[in-house]
Structure formats: structure tokens, C-alpha cells
Amino acid sequence: MDKLRVGVIGVGSVVREIYQYLYFRSDFSHLLDIVAVADPNDEYRNWFCDTYKIPANRRFRSHKDMLKSVELDATQINTPDHIHAGPTIDSLEAGLDVVVPKPTAATVKDTHAMIQTARRTGRLMGIDFHKREDPRLKEAEARYQSGRYGEFQVAVWYMLDKLMVADPNEKPMFFATADFAEKNTPISFLTVHMCDALIKVVNLAPVEVRATGYSHKLPSLSPIAVKGYDLVDTEIRFRNGASAHIVTGWHLPNTAHATTVQSSRMICSEGMFDLGLDTPGYYELHADGLRQVNPLFKNFEKDGTVTGYGISSPGRIYQKFLAGRQGRLDAKIRDQMMTAAELGFYTSLVLEGAEMSLKQGHAIAKGVTAGATVDLKALLVKELGAGAAAEYGY
Ligand SMILES: NC(=O)c1ccc[n+]([C@@H]2O[C@H](COP(=O)([O-])OP(=O)(O)OC[C@H]3O[C@@H](n4cnc5c(N)ncnc54)[C@H](O)[C@@H]3O)[C@@H](O)[C@H]2O)c1
């Protein structure tokens, strides 16, 4: 076997923005045979399948029909977060390896069920948190974990998208589904990226979460208003007492210098460091406007290849799947792939905790919700029971 036969489940905006290039125009494309697609949305399914010549008998509305009808080695679950668990579990049970775009799932219960199934079936699962392959974060991880900065104390991370991402009035819409910004939050779409990156750098478990939500811009959109948060500040307390504010939103003016304006500052007992994630060094002045281009994330090269950590992060997961299928995946690498942190468990916990914090919060001013403090161990014990919580170190 020199290629993985992949079934793609969900072909919405993340496929348009990132994965179509991984599948067909990347240094990893030769490892992948995209043999079937499942998506109930006719427009998106036909766009993808017509563009990439997937025959009519390999196009499905339901992933269950796809799994029954086509021989596969792996699936990729590009569905909204609350629909990650079902197709992932069905694929693992069918003997396939599975790639899931961040976050693992919308809840810890779903995340736990996915992890349990992967471990029981002996199949591999990889979560594409692409920042894990950003060279600046890998540098931060190595330097922090060498002890160079001492003890992590306080951090501020932020990640703010242009309004066009969340605005259902934008033509064409960014997301396949008009209610994406209402069904999801800046926490599930953006905070999880920064949370996973921060946990990877400091290697600490979160113990408490409290969020503050701001809802001024999205409800004012017209003609379609969005009942949701523009901006959320999630305060995370870690086991060593350190605290991080992760500030995320999707309401920046569309004239912003980058689609995603993002950065971070980490303050530790022996020093501090800044990651200017949206200033990668390519600044363009053009009739189209002034903007930062981020070739580290996604780089359209002259020969048509697309490179960058947005591509290499999922690409490396597939490389490991192929090595596994060929019987040459190192046992240590396999174990590293399947830890709770690598499978995004602690980030799902923060996600659910932060959303619960807002739900239990109260209005303190027009459009502002002050969230309750959520004890993450108590949340885990309630959702999974004390035994499972202990397995994850709580
Ligand atoms: N858009 C991005 O840039 C981006 C980046 C990284 C990760 N993600 C993640 O990717 C996932 C998908 O997000 P998106 O932005 O593509 O959303 P989207 O709404 O644009 O697309 C989701 C697609 O899944 C399809 N779908 C829904 N239910 C399905 C089912 N049961 N079976 C098969 N297909 C189904 C929808 O029809 C739609 O085409 C989310 O978990 C998101 O957080 C998105």
C-alpha cells in the first residue's frame, strides 16, 4: 500500500479554505486517494466532487452509506463540531483511521467517547490543530520546556477574525451554513486554537474557567442579525496557579490588515516572550488595500503547490496513518499521538467550561455577560464520572 484511500465527510468552508489544497495540491497529495465524499448539502458536495472528478457513485448524502459502500483506509470529519463524534466513532468502528479538524468535539462527553473508541479499536485518530506545526510555537514550546523562562505566571493571547467570517449577510458566505455563527461561538471556533497551543507550550492542565462575553456587533447586523457573541475573554486557571486570558472574536472591520489578527504575550518568573502571529513579515501595499500575508500558514507557490503549516499539520497526521498501515509506525510515536492532550481533551474541557460559564452568567451591562466560575474537575466528574475524571488526572 502506498496511498491511503480517504473518504471525506463534510466539504464546507474548511475544505474550501484549507483541505482541498492538502488533498490535491500539496506535498502530501501523493499519499492520499480521495475516493468518496459524504455531505448532505448538494451545492457543496457537487462543488467539490465536480471540481475533483469524484464519480457519481462515490457521492453520498450520509456518511453511513459511504462507509457501507466504499473501501476506505481513513476518513476526515469536516462537519460542524457537534457532528464530529458520530461519524468519527462510526469510522473507527469500521476499522478506519480518522482526521478531525479542531476542536475534537463540542463537549467532553463526545471527546471522551471518541478517545475511548479509538483506544478500544486500536485505530489512530489525529486532531488537526494546525498551530502545533507553526515554527514560532514549536520554538516557544522547546524554549519554555527547557526551563529558560522559569514558571509560567500570566498570559494574554488573542485571535480576532474579520467580520466577514461570521456575517451571514456576506456574499458569498464564509460558512456553508447560514447559522454557523449562531450555533458556534468565538470560543469553539477560535479560543480552542490558542488554548491548545498554550497547553502545548506549558504542558499544564487547566483547572478553572471563567468567561466574559460581548454581544454588540453581531446582533446589529442587517438584514440577517446574529444572536451570538462578537468577542469572548476566557480566563483559564492552570494547575500551577498561572492564569491566561484568551480573547477571541469575529467582528473586526473587514478592512483589518489580516483575516485573523492574532498574537500572544507570556509572562513567566524568569522572563517573557511575545509571539507576533499575524506579523509574519510580508506586508502588502496594493490597490486592493494594505494587508499582512501569512505564507507560514498557507503559501501558494509558483508551481501551484500549496505549503505552510495549515497543510503540513494534517499532512503529517496522514503520513503517520500510512506508516501505521504499512506496519512501520514507531510505537513511541503512536503512543504520543494517542495521549489525551494530543487528542485535544483538555481543550474540549476548556471549551465546554467556557461556554457553560457564559450560560450560567448574568448581564452586567447592555450586551455584556459576566460568566460564572466553572470548576473543571467538577464538570468532568458530572459529565464522565469520578473514575474517568481520574484517568485524565483530575
Ligand atoms: N473554516 C475554517 O477555516 C476552519 C478552520 C479550521 C477548522 N475548522 C473546523 O472544521 C469543521 C467544519 O467547519 P466549516 O467551517 O467547514 O463549517 P461549514 O458549515 O462551512 O461546513 C460544514 C459542512 O459539513 C456538512 N455536514 C453537516 N452535517 C453533516 C453530516 N452529518 N455528514 C456530512 N456532512 C455534514 C455541511 O453540509 C457543510 O458542508 C468545524 O469543526 C470547524 O471548527 C474550520
PDBQT file of the ligand as one rigid body, heavy atoms in Angstrom, charges set to zero:
ROOT
HETATM    1  N1  LIG A 401     -13.428  27.244   8.274  1.00  0.00    +0.000 N 
HETATM    2  C1  LIG A 401     -12.186  27.171   8.738  1.00  0.00    +0.000 C 
HETATM    3  O1  LIG A 401     -11.280  27.914   8.320  1.00  0.00    +0.000 OA
HETATM    4  C2  LIG A 401     -11.859  26.124   9.761  1.00  0.00    +0.000 A 
HETATM    5  C3  LIG A 401     -10.539  26.021  10.149  1.00  0.00    +0.000 A 
HETATM    6  C4  LIG A 401     -10.162  25.010  11.000  1.00  0.00    +0.000 A 
HETATM    7  C5  LIG A 401     -11.119  24.122  11.464  1.00  0.00    +0.000 A 
HETATM    8  N2  LIG A 401     -12.422  24.255  11.128  1.00  0.00    +0.000 N 
HETATM    9  C6  LIG A 401     -13.371  23.251  11.661  1.00  0.00    +0.000 C 
HETATM   10  O2  LIG A 401     -13.880  22.487  10.578  1.00  0.00    +0.000 OA
HETATM   11  C7  LIG A 401     -15.180  21.994  10.916  1.00  0.00    +0.000 C 
HETATM   12  C8  LIG A 401     -16.145  22.364   9.814  1.00  0.00    +0.000 C 
HETATM   13  O3  LIG A 401     -16.260  23.782   9.770  1.00  0.00    +0.000 OA
HETATM   14  P1  LIG A 401     -16.554  24.591   8.458  1.00  0.00    +0.000 P 
HETATM   15  O4  LIG A 401     -16.018  25.936   8.708  1.00  0.00    +0.000 OA
HETATM   16  O5  LIG A 401     -16.103  23.868   7.244  1.00  0.00    +0.000 OA
HETATM   17  O6  LIG A 401     -18.184  24.617   8.518  1.00  0.00    +0.000 OA
HETATM   18  P2  LIG A 401     -19.225  24.723   7.309  1.00  0.00    +0.000 P 
HETATM   19  O7  LIG A 401     -20.558  24.948   7.907  1.00  0.00    +0.000 OA
HETATM   20  O8  LIG A 401     -18.719  25.694   6.295  1.00  0.00    +0.000 OA
HETATM   21  O9  LIG A 401     -19.172  23.261   6.648  1.00  0.00    +0.000 OA
HETATM   22  C9  LIG A 401     -19.620  22.087   7.302  1.00  0.00    +0.000 C 
HETATM   23  C10 LIG A 401     -20.023  21.076   6.246  1.00  0.00    +0.000 C 
HETATM   24  O10 LIG A 401     -20.394  19.869   6.904  1.00  0.00    +0.000 OA
HETATM   25  C11 LIG A 401     -21.579  19.386   6.249  1.00  0.00    +0.000 C 
HETATM   26  N3  LIG A 401     -22.317  18.480   7.143  1.00  0.00    +0.000 N 
HETATM   27  C12 LIG A 401     -23.164  18.778   8.149  1.00  0.00    +0.000 A 
HETATM   28  N4  LIG A 401     -23.646  17.658   8.714  1.00  0.00    +0.000 NA
HETATM   29  C13 LIG A 401     -23.074  16.621   8.065  1.00  0.00    +0.000 A 
HETATM   30  C14 LIG A 401     -23.159  15.203   8.206  1.00  0.00    +0.000 A 
HETATM   31  N5  LIG A 401     -23.931  14.640   9.126  1.00  0.00    +0.000 N 
HETATM   32  N6  LIG A 401     -22.426  14.452   7.357  1.00  0.00    +0.000 NA
HETATM   33  C15 LIG A 401     -21.644  15.005   6.421  1.00  0.00    +0.000 A 
HETATM   34  N7  LIG A 401     -21.521  16.346   6.249  1.00  0.00    +0.000 NA
HETATM   35  C16 LIG A 401     -22.231  17.133   7.066  1.00  0.00    +0.000 A 
HETATM   36  C17 LIG A 401     -22.348  20.643   5.901  1.00  0.00    +0.000 C 
HETATM   37  O11 LIG A 401     -23.334  20.383   4.899  1.00  0.00    +0.000 OA
HETATM   38  C18 LIG A 401     -21.234  21.549   5.408  1.00  0.00    +0.000 C 
HETATM   39  O12 LIG A 401     -20.956  21.400   4.032  1.00  0.00    +0.000 OA
HETATM   40  C19 LIG A 401     -15.528  22.611  12.283  1.00  0.00    +0.000 C 
HETATM   41  O13 LIG A 401     -15.206  21.684  13.286  1.00  0.00    +0.000 OA
HETATM   42  C20 LIG A 401     -14.609  23.820  12.338  1.00  0.00    +0.000 C 
HETATM   43  O14 LIG A 401     -14.321  24.257  13.659  1.00  0.00    +0.000 OA
HETATM   44  C21 LIG A 401     -12.815  25.236  10.275  1.00  0.00    +0.000 A 
ENDROOT
TORSDOF 0
